[in-house]
Each structure stands twice: as structure tokens, then as C-alpha cells.
Amino acid sequence: MRKLISCLIGFFLVLGLASAVGFDIKKNSSFIDENYLEGDVISGILNMSFDKQENVYFTNSLDKHKIKLLEVFDAMNLTKGEDYICDPVNCKSYYVSHSGATGKGISLDDDEDLYGFKIKENKLIRSVEDLEFNVDVFANASCYNQVFIDLFNDGSVDFYNNKPYKGSLGNCGDTFYPGKNRNEGCFDEEEDTREIPIGEEPYCEYMKDIPASASYEIGGDIIAKKAGGSISFAMFPADGGEEQLGWNGYDDLPKGNVSGVFINYSSLEKFDALVCVYTDEYSASDYFSIKVNEDNDEKCGLVFEWGDEVSKEDFDIDYNLYIKPRGYDRIETVEFNKDAYKEMTGEILKDDLTNYIKETYGMNCSGENGCVIPFSIWGRHEGENQAIDAVKLTYKYAASGNKSISETNDDIYELNERPAKVSSNWSKIKVNKMDFDVPDKNGNYNFKLYLGEKDVISKVIKVEIGFPFELVPRFAFIGRETSFTARSSVNVTSSVWNFDDGTPAVTVPGVNAKHLYGESGEYMVKVILNKAPVGTSPAKNSTKRFKVVVGDAKKSAELTLKDYENRIAILESDMNGYPAWVKTPLSSAIGLDAKKTLVQAKRAEYSNLDTDSSEEDYIAIIEGLISLDIPNSVYTSTSGTLPGDIGYGGADMAHILEIVGATEEISNMEDLKANVFGWMNEHYDVSVSFETISAREDLQDAELLKKYKIILTEKKEPESAAYLVIDYPKSGLVFSSQGDLFSETSVSGGTYVDLSQEEISSVEFLIAGANAPNIMDLGVYISPSPESLGIDSRPIKECWLENCDPEGNFLWKRFILGISIIIILFLTIYLILQTWYKRNYERHLFPNSNDLYNLLNFIYNSRRNGLKDSEIKSSLKNRKWTGEQITYAFNKLEGKRTGMWEIPLFKFAENRKVRKEIEKQQGGRPIDTRFIKRPNL
């Protein structure tokens, strides 16, 4: 029994300790704010403590944003060592080692494998002296690097095969550029070309996405016109400058084609560069020539001014130059040691090893896992018998008498990576530092917060979206007062501004405020606009938050340029979603081409500014861009399909009369319209689809154009020519590209299409501008000649319900007689139903009629004795009468209707019978009508 109790105590102790690991939260002092406005982030306070909590992500139920625990601590400016501690002390991931051995078989591929070396001592480590190991790769020459080693697993490659293939590995060009064998920039052999002489100024072609390689071949289709000349090839960074990435050349060349050259430049990843060719003074102008393109839509070449910065706006030609990777030489065994490390990184291996142990473990390797030095290894090749061996890790630890003892470990370990563990006392965690956005629509939302897989807190939040407005500008300069404007289409009386820099909020009349920022950064400016009351509508306010970037003028100009260039790209992409015949007027409605040209001009202006340029130069660029009012996007704001006769009210019959050349005046145009639409519905099934295309601007959306499609389905072949009429001038219509199917003709203030030209199933067109008419005002109809409708000068009378004489006169006597018969029949049937219903309903409630009259007499006596109706009803319910029976009895006594709506034709007789029955219950004495609340019994 004693052993059992001890085991149980131990079990619950372990369970308690395990449950303590992680986090704890005091719910009574933690909260999430309930009410939010557009642009807000979730806010609140979490009173939490942490005990060896893994550094995992905070996530939530409303969006995909996530943030790690330590990132929240950093955002709150908490101090490591004071506010919290980590294990390891550097707060980075740590490693758990297992399966130690003097060697490990490996298989190199694109996936990184994680291994490590280990120090396990109960003494303080003084230094790590050395590390050596071998990697048996046994890989043939390849277009891809065969091995990469990242010591400390910190994302920095510390060893790779940088030996270029020494032979002619011809397949690397084909591997990366199938069919062409090389990267030629934007040059196109099939375009118009001409030859130009090569001079002393470098001719350069911009090459994009050059693959990683140990070295490269660069050259071009260059011809030596004369013997004895010298030529140079060079590679520069993509943005220019003075430093070459690589160079090679030829002297005293014979006539003929010039071969490419090898340059010893090595890259671990894709990059962009300028490939260039030039000659010396002696060989300039007449020794060498190169082909060029000058009419390409996309150009990548330029004449390079040595030392200048280069931007894409400088490209104005294409040169027939090329680059291709050479690949990597065969590699057998990698000897990783201090010399190889120095050669690759330029750093001292001993210093970096010691610093790692110091920063990660504080030189204390006595913990459960000791001190682990990780490395990752990967590659891309085919090979066998790959292994890591010959390991020797040497370190020194402190001994008595201030001595150091040297020790080695010859094992290598497999590793598992774990997040750092965080511990802290109770802290008030600010939820707004997690930067979780609220939804952008009105409503209630269930917000749930998680840390890793565990629930932290939940709250139903409310989001309110006010009337729209925008903030301009979205940038400010350090130390300079900036004028901000809240742009809105409503009448704003005042506004409140919080600039998020610790200064008090300010209230100003109108929508303009000024502010001076003292530090660079990003600020969330909160603006509240107070809307004036309109008529009986009360005053309202709207609150939004905007991100404002504060920095120098150059940075602000660059950010604004990128924003407007991105807007142009989005607009072009949006327009590609519309038919070609719509894109041109859509572009014209925005003025896209002109605005794109102006943005490009501002980019060139920005690129031409140098270090001596003033802030005013950059401000002028920003203000010029803002004045362009470029929309954010283009989209279909409304669409639908309606029947053709929806345009009845806007139809103008004068058009059809002009089309057919009518000479006689029509006495009643409304009659003509009715006959035209009747004829149209008899002969055609007509529908009109519409689509409104709008621009989403900073302040509000703006309609650009309306697109219409009239769909015609012939139901009955017309006896004569028919015309589709549109009540809008032809000059304002843009028709779709329907070939020679039909032609449109102008008529005064309108347009028509002769439907007898061809079998026409649809007519599609658009009207540009915000004032384009809706379908009802478009006045679309199909009509033959009015003569074929039998329309003359005699007025046509409208015949209602087809109750007319041959002359069209309405027959009133017949109408009144018919209506009278219908009313009499209705009343008779209703009285029969009313009587049947009352009798059956009463029999259902009171199968014995004496029960009803006993109940009526009880109510009468109770009232006469001074009881209130509520007391009577309560007493009856206690006597097991139902509420339905009680209500019926009260209504019956007072002469009210007891079921369906009643025609009171026999009500007097029914009320007299009730009175007689009560008198009978009273022994024949007359009753006092005051107690049945019926003054006219």
C-alpha cells in the first residue's frame, strides 16, 4: 500500500510539473476589446506567464496572419534577461542529438540533411580550437553544384564546389536554355538587324536570371573585319558601377568570327548582369562589328558609361551578346578544415566556433543535450558511397588552477531541431502588437486566439464601417510640417486626428490638419470625420486608420513611383479581361496611355537625379504623380439582363417615322408606341444585357462606360422591313467588331440598324462616360413601317378588359351589372361559411351548450359582485377552463366576434338569445346590462 501511495504521489507530481510547462493566463485580468472600426487591429491585454514555452506562433480565427511569441516580445520592447529568459540563451532554435557515430552514410539531394558535433562537459568551456571532417562525394562534372555545406545551419553557405569544369561541357547551355544554348538578353535574330562598329565605350546587354555556376562563357556574334585588333569582354553588375564581375579578352586577332571567352566568376544563386564588349583605342571603329536590333518592343541594351548607374529606362537598343554557364568540375572528397573555411568565407574557424558556443550556450555545455554545433548538407548529383567521416572536434575546458584541458570528440550526430523555450513571470501582453487586422465588413465576428495548438482567449467582436474617405498624402518628411487631407464626398464639419507618435489628438474644423514628425518609420494615423446632418438624417461620423510612411524625400519619391507603376500594371491587367473593342475606349476614358507616359517620365526624372539633388526635386516628382489621379483598378460594378420592352418609357417614335420617311402626321404617338411594342413582342423575343465598368479611385468609384448587348430571337417572320432603333446619337456609340454583318445609320438624335440586311442575332455597343443612359432611358425598340401596323390619323381608343363595342366605346351598363352579381354571390357564400364556422367552432369548445351558458352566467355574476375580469379569468383557469374557452365566453357575452371576420347580419338575434339564457339562469329576473359591457344590447 505504501508503495502504491508513493507511485500515485509521484505520478501526480510529474503530471503537475508537465502541465506547468507552457503558458498560463489569468482570464479575469485578460480581455479582448469588443468594438472596432475599419482599419483597426485587434487589441486587448493578456495577463500571461510562460514556463519553457516553445517559441511558436500566435494565430487567430479571422485571418492568416501569424507572429511568433518572441516577435511579440520584441514589438513590446521587452528585454531579454530582464523581462524573459530563453533556452538556449540566444533565443534561437536548439538541437537534440542522437545516433552518434564516427561516420555517417549520406545521400545528397535537394533536401537539406541536418547533422552536428557535440561537446558534453560539466566544466566551463574555454574555447573550441578546431574542427575537421571529410565528405565523400564522388560526383562527376555537372551543370549543378554537387555539394553545399552550411556550418551552424544559419542560412549562409560555408562550402561549395567552386571549381569550374575545365573541359567543354557543352550541355549546360542546353540545360538552361533549350534550343538556344545561351542567354541572349532581348536580342532577336528574326527581327531586323544591322551591323555597327565596336568602339572604346562598352556595348552592353542586360541578361536576366543567369543561373548559378562556377564560371561562365560570354561572347557574341562578332566579326573581326581586319587582323591584328584587340577586344575585351566584361561582366558588370546589373545596375552598373565601376567594379567588373569578370573580364577576359583577345589580342592580335585574325580576321573572322570572334569566339567567346571564359570568366572566373562564381555565383551560388541566380543573378542579373550586364554582358559587355569593347575595344582599345587602336582597334576602335573599324576592326570589329556586332549585330544590333533597334525596333524590338522590349530593349535590354545600352552604351555603358563606365562607373554610371544603370536603370531599365536607359535601354534603347539590343546587341548580339550572350552568356552561358560552364558547370562544375568533378569532386571526390571534400576536406572541411580551417583552411577551406578561410578560403570560402574569409573568417577564422576557431573564432566562429567559440563565438557560437558563447552566444548559444553561454560556454556552459553541462545541460541535458550538451552543446551541439549543427551543420546542414545538400547537393545535386548522382553518386554512390557518399559519407561523412574523419571527424575531429577539438576544444578546451577549464580545470583547477586556472588550467585548460584539451579534449576531442570524433563522433557525428543526427539532429532534430526544436524551437527555443521561453520563460517569464506574469506579463501584460499587448494584443495589438500581434497586428491582426479586423474584417473589412460590418458585423459580429467570433475572434479566437491561439498559441501553437492551444486556445488562449476568445471574444465576439463588433466591426463598424463608416462612410468612405481617403487620406492624402500617405508619406511625410522628417522634421518638416506636412499638410494632410481627408478626402470625402460628404459634407464634413470637423475631424479628429491621432498621428500615432505620442502627441495628443487634435480636433480641427473641416478635413485638413498639419503635423510634424520627428522620427522616420511607419505610423498608423487615425482620422475621425464628423458628417453634418442632412434633412432629418442625424449627424454621423466615420473612423479609419491609414499607414503613413515617414522618411526622407528620396525614399518617399521611390515608394510613390512604385505605387503608381503598380497601379498602371494592375490597370493594364484588368483591361486585358475585356474584349479588344472595349479596351480602347476604356483606356481613353482613364487616359491610361498619357498617364503611363507621364509615370515613365517621372521615373526617368527620378533616375537622373544625383546625390546633390535637393528635397524639392523629389517633392516635385511626388506631387506630379499625385496630380495624375491614377485609379487603383478597373472592374465591372453592375451587370444584368432585362426584357426589351423595359425601354418603353424612353422610346421615341419620331425616329421610326423619320426612317421610313412618313409624310402624314400621326395623331396619337402613344397609340403608335403601344402598337409598335405589341408588334415587336409578337415577332421578336428581345432582351438587353448591360454591364457598367467603373474605376476604383482613392476617394470613391467612378463609372467609365456602359456596355450593352441587344439579343434578338425571331419568333415570327416580319411581313415587311423592320428596324432596330436606339434613342442615342451614332456619334456617341462604339459598336463591337461584328465585321460586315450590318451597318448602323444615323437618324436625328438616334441610331438604327436595318434588320433585313442579314440574319442578325445580336447588336453590341458601348457608351463612354459617367452619364451613359441606363437601359430604361436607352429607348430600344424594333418597328416596321407604321403603315403596316394600320396606324392612321383616327385616334385609337384603349379597350379595357375587352369590354367595348365595335367603335371602341366601353360598355358601362354591362360592366356594372356583372360586378353587382359577383358581389351578391360573394356575400351569400361568405354568410354561409360564417354561420357554419361559428356553429362548428362553438360545438368544438363546448360540446354541451349548457356549459357555455353556465360559464356566461358565472362571468355575469362575478362582475356584478365587483370582481375584475383578470380575477374572473384567473378563477376560471383554476377551475380547469382553457384559455381558448374563457376568451370565447367573454367575447360571446360582450357581442364581439368569436372567430373569423363576421358580417353582423344576424348579430342582434344572437345577442338577444345570450341575454335570454342569462335571464333564465337568474330565475327569470331582468339582467343588468352594465355587467356584460354591451350598451346597445
Helices and strands as residue ranges (DSSP letters): H 2-20, E 22-25, G 27-29, E 31-32, E 35-37, E 44-54, E 57-60, E 67-68, H 69-75, E 85-87, E 94-101, E 104-105, E 113-119, E 125-139, E 148-151, E 159-160, H 171-176, E 193-197, E 203-210, E 216-220, E 222-224, E 229-237, E 246-253, E 256-258, E 261-263, E 271-279, E 288-293, E 301-303, G 312-314, E 318-319, E 321-325, E 331-336, H 338-345, H 349-361, E 371-378, E 387-399, G 400-402, E 403-409, E 412-418, E 421-430, G 431-434, E 443-451, E 454-464, E 470-472, E 475-477, E 482-487, E 492-498, E 506-509, E 512-515, E 521-531, E 540-551, H 553-575, H 580-590, H 592-608, H 615-626, E 633-643, G 644-650, H 654-660, H 669-683, E 684-696, E 701-714, E 723-726, G 730-732, E 734-735, E 744-747, E 750-754, E 762-768, H 775-778, E 781-783, G 786-789, G 800-802, H 812-845, H 849-864, H 869-878, H 883-894, H 907-921, G 929-932
